[in-house]
């Protein structure tokens, strides 16, 4: 599948109050944002708290709780969204990032989770 393409290489950057990277949804049909159950980001083995994660696409930025009620925006297959983590930031250098997305699909009897792990460098 496309799980190994979820994290965009070379996209790690500092943000005010944290860091971000570009992520892709590997589900072939795309999804409305309200169908994204959870986004989990792990940095160097430490899971980042859900309340620190933001999703940004199409000029809008949402907390994960806000995404639960967004019915008029989508995340399409392969589309790059900026995943922001407001954790105070990262030191320059290499970091192992794991990006996991859990989503609802109406015809599946289970809730799939897809994930990707990559080593990304944060420039000084």
N, CA, C and O of each residue as an XYZ file, in Angstrom:
496
protein
N       0.842     -1.181      0.000
C       0.000      0.000      0.000
C       0.889      1.247      0.000
O       2.084      1.153     -0.280
N       0.329      2.383      0.304
C       1.045      3.649      0.247
C       1.502      4.129      1.622
O       1.887      5.289      1.765
N       1.470      3.274      2.624
C       1.850      3.675      3.978
C       3.253      4.278      4.031
O       3.503      5.214      4.790
N       4.158      3.742      3.229
C       5.539      4.227      3.272
C       5.715      5.582      2.593
O       6.829      6.106      2.544
N       4.651      6.148      2.079
C       4.683      7.471      1.440
C       3.941      8.527      2.270
O       3.755      9.653      1.809
N       3.524      8.175      3.472
C       2.724      9.108      4.283
C       3.518     10.341      4.711
O       2.999     11.455      4.644
N       4.752     10.165      5.144
C       5.586     11.290      5.570
C       6.385     11.772      4.370
O       7.052     10.983      3.700
N       6.316     13.065      4.102
C       7.052     13.645      2.976
C       8.490     13.909      3.413
O       8.741     14.654      4.360
N       9.426     13.284      2.705
C      10.855     13.451      3.014
C      11.251     14.921      2.933
O      10.775     15.645      2.058
N      12.114     15.361      3.835
C      12.646     16.719      3.801
C      11.665     17.808      4.201
O      11.930     18.984      3.954
N      10.534     17.451      4.815
C       9.505     18.454      5.123
C       9.493     18.921      6.573
O       8.663     19.756      6.932
N      10.386     18.410      7.417
C      10.409     18.801      8.834
C      10.898     20.238      8.966
O      11.930     20.605      8.403
N      10.157     21.044      9.708
C      10.555     22.431      9.937
C      10.078     22.907     11.304
O       9.157     22.344     11.896
N      10.721     23.946     11.778
C      10.321     24.559     13.045
C       9.087     25.410     12.822
O       8.908     26.009     11.762
N       8.242     25.454     13.835
C       7.045     26.304     13.856
C       7.088     27.095     15.146
O       7.787     26.717     16.086
N       6.360     28.169     15.199
C       6.248     28.935     16.436
C       5.598     28.039     17.494
O       4.414     27.717     17.394
N       6.362     27.643     18.491
C       5.845     26.785     19.553
C       5.955     25.304     19.290
O       5.462     24.501     20.083
N       6.595     24.914     18.187
C       6.694     23.487     17.912
C       7.406     23.178     16.614
O       8.381     23.835     16.249
N       6.899     22.156     15.915
C       7.477     21.723     14.638
C       6.359     21.223     13.749
O       5.228     21.036     14.197
N       6.683     21.009     12.481
C       5.695     20.464     11.554
C       6.384     19.636     10.480
O       7.598     19.713     10.292
N       5.585     18.851      9.788
C       6.030     18.085      8.622
C       4.824     17.899      7.717
O       3.686     18.110      8.135
N       5.072     17.506      6.489
C       3.986     17.234      5.552
C       3.629     15.759      5.613
O       4.500     14.890      5.630
N       2.318     15.494      5.645
C       1.832     14.124      5.676
C       0.773     13.899      4.613
O       0.034     14.814      4.248
N       0.709     12.668      4.120
C      -0.277     12.286      3.106
C      -1.215     11.227      3.676
O      -0.817     10.407      4.503
N      -2.455     11.257      3.224
C      -3.426     10.215      3.552
C      -3.275      9.097      2.529
O      -3.392      9.362      1.333
N      -3.020      7.859      2.947
C      -2.817      6.789      1.970
C      -4.108      6.110      1.507
O      -4.055      5.221      0.658
N      -5.257      6.504      2.040
C      -6.520      5.860      1.656
C      -6.937      6.325      0.259
O      -7.050      7.528      0.024
N      -7.163      5.415     -0.650
C      -7.319      5.702     -2.079
C      -8.518      6.572     -2.452
O      -8.539      7.129     -3.550
N      -9.504      6.707     -1.591
C     -10.680      7.505     -1.928
C     -10.674      8.882     -1.277
O     -11.524      9.715     -1.594
N      -9.735      9.133     -0.377
C      -9.782     10.377      0.376
C     -10.921     10.324      1.384
O     -11.776      9.441      1.317
N     -10.930     11.263      2.312
C     -11.948     11.255      3.374
C     -12.335     12.671      3.763
O     -11.534     13.600      3.662
N     -13.578     12.820      4.209
C     -13.974     14.053      4.874
C     -13.214     14.133      6.189
O     -12.931     13.106      6.807
N     -12.881     15.343      6.619
C     -12.077     15.474      7.833
C     -12.760     14.895      9.065
O     -12.079     14.431      9.979
N     -14.077     14.912      9.110
C     -14.774     14.347     10.271
C     -14.594     12.841     10.379
O     -14.906     12.258     11.418
N     -14.100     12.202      9.331
C     -13.886     10.755      9.350
C     -12.488     10.365      9.822
O     -12.169      9.181      9.924
N     -11.659     11.365     10.109
C     -10.340     11.099     10.680
C     -10.526     10.946     12.184
O     -10.826     11.919     12.875
N     -10.351      9.750     12.684
C     -10.558      9.472     14.107
C      -9.434     10.022     14.979
O      -9.680     10.564     16.056
N      -8.186      9.877     14.499
C      -7.055     10.310     15.305
C      -5.818     10.432     14.423
O      -5.665      9.719     13.431
N      -4.953     11.339     14.805
C      -3.623     11.463     14.226
C      -2.650     11.393     15.394
O      -2.749     12.180     16.335
N      -1.723     10.466     15.336
C      -0.741     10.326     16.400
C       0.651     10.561     15.833
O       1.030      9.998     14.807
N       1.401     11.409     16.529
C       2.765     11.711     16.132
C       3.689     11.271     17.265
O       3.468     11.605     18.429
N       4.720     10.522     16.908
C       5.731     10.079     17.861
C       7.070     10.632     17.388
O       7.421     10.507     16.215
N       7.811     11.240     18.301
C       9.113     11.819     17.974
C      10.163     11.166     18.849
O      10.089     11.240     20.075
N      11.137     10.530     18.228
C      12.228      9.885     18.952
C      11.703      8.987     20.075
O      12.256      8.952     21.175
N      10.621      8.263     19.771
C      10.051      7.315     20.716
C       9.031      7.880     21.696
O       8.430      7.120     22.455
N       8.820      9.189     21.700
C       7.878      9.818     22.639
C       6.600     10.217     21.898
O       6.630     11.026     20.970
N       5.475      9.633     22.328
C       4.181      9.978     21.738
C       3.817     11.398     22.166
O       3.876     11.741     23.347
N       3.440     12.215     21.183
C       3.058     13.592     21.465
C       1.590     13.632     21.884
O       0.767     12.942     21.281
N       1.240     14.423     22.902
C      -0.154     14.467     23.355
C      -1.105     14.907     22.238
O      -0.784     15.794     21.447
N      -2.259     14.284     22.189
C      -3.279     14.582     21.161
C      -3.596     16.072     21.091
O      -3.768     16.619     20.001
N      -3.674     16.723     22.228
C      -4.069     18.137     22.240
C      -3.007     19.064     21.644
O      -3.284     20.242     21.418
N      -1.801     18.555     21.387
C      -0.752     19.381     20.778
C      -0.718     19.263     19.258
O       0.012     20.007     18.602
N      -1.494     18.342     18.687
C      -1.451     18.072     17.248
C      -2.479     18.936     16.518
O      -3.622     19.072     16.955
N      -2.045     19.516     15.393
C      -2.906     20.311     14.521
C      -2.781     19.778     13.101
O      -1.740     19.254     12.704
N      -3.874     19.926     12.338
C      -3.933     19.523     10.934
C      -4.197     20.771     10.120
O      -5.125     21.522     10.420
N      -3.384     21.007      9.081
C      -3.539     22.225      8.283
C      -3.567     21.881      6.800
O      -2.643     21.256      6.279
N      -4.641     22.298      6.123
C      -4.784     22.115      4.682
C      -5.805     23.113      4.165
O      -6.696     23.545      4.897
N      -5.668     23.471      2.912
C      -6.616     24.372      2.234
C      -6.774     25.706      2.953
O      -7.844     26.313      2.908
N      -5.716     26.166      3.617
C      -5.776     27.447      4.306
C      -6.430     27.403      5.670
O      -6.633     28.449      6.287
N      -6.765     26.221      6.155
C      -7.405     26.062      7.467
C      -6.543     25.191      8.364
O      -5.893     24.252      7.904
N      -6.546     25.517      9.648
C      -5.831     24.705     10.637
C      -6.818     24.295     11.713
O      -7.570     25.121     12.228
N      -6.810     23.000     12.051
C      -7.761     22.440     13.009
C      -7.037     21.661     14.094
O      -6.014     21.026     13.840
N      -7.576     21.715     15.305
C      -7.174     20.746     16.325
C      -7.854     19.429     15.957
O      -8.764     19.419     15.128
N      -7.430     18.329     16.556
C      -8.062     17.044     16.250
C      -9.500     17.015     16.737
O     -10.352     16.394     16.101
N      -9.790     17.676     17.855
C     -11.171     17.753     18.343
C     -12.041     18.546     17.372
O     -13.190     18.177     17.129
N     -11.508     19.627     16.817
C     -12.271     20.422     15.845
C     -12.541     19.630     14.578
O     -13.610     19.768     13.983
N     -11.601     18.809     14.155
C     -11.779     18.029     12.926
C     -12.984     17.097     13.003
O     -13.570     16.763     11.973
N     -13.358     16.678     14.194
C     -14.483     15.754     14.346
C     -15.790     16.326     13.802
O     -16.703     15.570     13.469
N     -15.890     17.663     13.707
C     -17.130     18.289     13.237
C     -16.936     19.068     11.929
O     -17.770     19.905     11.585
N     -15.864     18.806     11.211
C     -15.633     19.475      9.927
C     -16.212     18.587      8.823
O     -15.649     17.546      8.487
N     -17.340     19.015      8.270
C     -18.046     18.235      7.252
C     -17.873     18.811      5.846
O     -18.318     18.203      4.872
N     -17.233     19.973      5.729
C     -17.143     20.640      4.433
C     -15.708     20.741      3.916
O     -15.406     21.592      3.080
N     -14.829     19.876      4.411
C     -13.442     19.859      3.949
C     -12.998     18.407      3.876
O     -13.472     17.561      4.634
N     -12.077     18.126      2.950
C     -11.606     16.759      2.717
C     -10.096     16.694      2.746
O      -9.404     17.700      2.590
N      -9.603     15.483      2.950
C      -8.191     15.180      2.787
C      -8.138     14.114      1.709
O      -8.509     12.966      1.953
N      -7.683     14.479      0.524
C      -7.710     13.581     -0.618
C      -6.472     12.681     -0.653
O      -5.436     12.987     -0.063
N      -6.616     11.587     -1.350
C      -5.532     10.630     -1.494
C      -4.275     11.322     -2.005
O      -4.316     12.032     -3.009
N      -3.171     11.117     -1.320
C      -1.895     11.664     -1.744
C      -1.705     13.146     -1.493
O      -0.607     13.667     -1.685
N      -2.758     13.837     -1.065
C      -2.660     15.277     -0.821
C      -1.783     15.544      0.405
O      -1.895     14.864      1.425
N      -0.912     16.543      0.285
C      -0.027     16.895      1.395
C      -0.733     17.864      2.337
O      -1.213     18.920      1.926
N      -0.785     17.481      3.607
C      -1.305     18.353      4.653
C      -0.168     18.630      5.627
O       0.701     17.781      5.824
N      -0.168     19.797      6.228
C       0.868     20.118      7.219
C       0.376     19.616      8.573
O      -0.697     19.998      9.039
N       1.176     18.757      9.191
C       0.893     18.240     10.528
C       1.773     19.037     11.484
O       2.999     19.009     11.383
N       1.139     19.742     12.406
C       1.835     20.641     13.329
C       1.741     20.056     14.734
O       0.682     19.588     15.150
N       2.849     20.087     15.454
C       2.865     19.626     16.845
C       3.399     20.781     17.698
O       4.534     21.224     17.525
N       2.566     21.251     18.608
C       2.921     22.383     19.466
C       3.468     21.859     20.797
O       2.800     21.892     21.831
N       4.695     21.380     20.725
C       5.327     20.763     21.891
C       6.502     21.580     22.428
O       7.258     21.090     23.267
N       6.665     22.810     21.959
C       7.799     23.625     22.380
C       8.949     23.591     21.408
O       9.866     24.405     21.515
N       8.930     22.667     20.455
C       9.960     22.622     19.421
C      10.933     21.481     19.581
O      10.942     20.776     20.590
N      11.755     21.314     18.557
C      12.769     20.260     18.518
C      14.141     20.886     18.332
O      14.271     21.966     17.755
N      15.147     20.208     18.819
C      16.533     20.627     18.579
C      16.884     20.339     17.124
O      16.335     19.427     16.507
N      17.798     21.125     16.594
C      18.274     20.868     15.233
C      18.923     19.489     15.174
O      19.497     19.014     16.154
N      18.821     18.858     14.008
C      19.421     17.541     13.829
C      18.402     16.525     13.375
O      17.290     16.875     12.980
N      18.791     15.251     13.433
C      17.938     14.160     12.975
C      16.958     13.726     14.055
O      17.298     13.661     15.237
N      15.728     13.429     13.623
C      14.678     12.950     14.524
C      13.904     11.842     13.824
O      13.637     11.913     12.624
N      13.548     10.818     14.591
C      12.699      9.764     14.051
C      11.242     10.166     14.293
O      10.818     10.355     15.433
N      10.488     10.292     13.199
C       9.090     10.712     13.261
C       8.217      9.536     12.852
O       8.441      8.929     11.804
N       7.229      9.214     13.668
C       6.206      8.240     13.299
C       4.884      8.976     13.226
O       4.515      9.711     14.143
N       4.180      8.773     12.134
C       2.923      9.445     11.830
C       1.876      8.365     11.614
O       1.991      7.571     10.681
N       0.857      8.325     12.466
C      -0.189      7.308     12.368
C      -1.550      7.993     12.240
O      -1.846      8.952     12.953
N      -2.367      7.486     11.324
C      -3.699      8.040     11.101
C      -4.719      6.916     11.247
O      -4.620      5.880     10.590
N      -5.704      7.139     12.123
C      -6.822      6.202     12.293
C      -8.061      6.864     11.697
O      -8.361      8.015     12.016
N      -8.787      6.146     10.832
C      -9.908      6.749     10.124
C     -11.061      5.766      9.966
O     -10.881      4.549     10.013
N     -12.255      6.333      9.776
C     -13.478      5.550      9.593
C     -13.788      5.418      8.103
O     -13.743      6.393      7.353
N     -14.098      4.207      7.701
C     -14.556      3.936      6.344
C     -15.854      3.153      6.488
O     -15.888      2.107      7.137
N     -16.924      3.664      5.881
C     -18.264      3.129      6.136
C     -18.411      1.639      5.836
O     -19.169      0.962      6.530
N     -17.733      1.110      4.852
C     -17.931     -0.287      4.476
C     -16.956     -1.258      5.147
O     -17.011     -2.461      4.889
N     -16.066     -0.750      6.002
C     -15.136     -1.633      6.696
C     -15.655     -1.936      8.106
O     -16.110     -1.027      8.801
N     -15.593     -3.190      8.531
C     -16.080     -3.546      9.872
C     -15.050     -3.283     10.977
O     -15.228     -3.728     12.111
N     -13.990     -2.569     10.652
C     -12.955     -2.232     11.631
C     -12.477     -0.820     11.325
O     -12.759     -0.279     10.256
N     -11.756     -0.229     12.261
C     -11.214      1.118     12.078
C      -9.726      0.968     11.747
O      -8.927      0.643     12.626
N      -9.347      1.206     10.474
C      -7.943      1.024     10.107
C      -7.047      2.138     10.642
O      -7.462      3.289     10.778
N      -5.825      1.763     10.936
C      -4.780      2.721     11.286
C      -3.616      2.463     10.350
O      -3.137      1.335     10.233
N      -3.163      3.517      9.684
C      -1.992      3.409      8.837
C      -0.888      4.248      9.450
O      -1.156      5.272     10.080
N       0.364      3.815      9.268
C       1.451      4.599      9.846
C       2.716      4.467      9.011
O       2.914      3.523      8.246
N       3.557      5.475      9.208
C       4.842      5.554      8.522
C       5.853      6.109      9.516
O       5.513      6.946     10.352
N       7.092      5.644      9.424
C       8.175      6.151     10.252
C       9.340      6.537      9.347
O       9.750      5.773      8.474
N       9.855      7.720      9.572
C      11.019      8.185      8.801
C      11.940      8.979      9.697
O      11.512      9.574     10.687
N      13.214      8.982      9.338
C      14.185      9.854      9.978
C      14.238     11.138      9.168
O      14.554     11.122      7.978
N      13.924     12.255      9.824
C      13.919     13.558      9.167
C      14.914     14.477      9.875
O      15.124     14.367     11.083
N      15.512     15.369      9.124
C      16.476     16.317      9.684
C      15.841     17.687      9.817
O      15.160     18.167      8.911
N      16.077     18.303     10.961
C      15.634     19.675     11.207
C      16.868     20.570     11.108
O      17.829     20.417     11.861
N      16.817     21.503     10.167
C      17.965     22.398      9.958
C      18.112     23.359     11.143
O      17.139     23.701     11.815
N      19.353     23.779     11.375
C      19.628     24.714     12.475
C      19.108     26.092     12.159
O      19.251     27.006     12.970
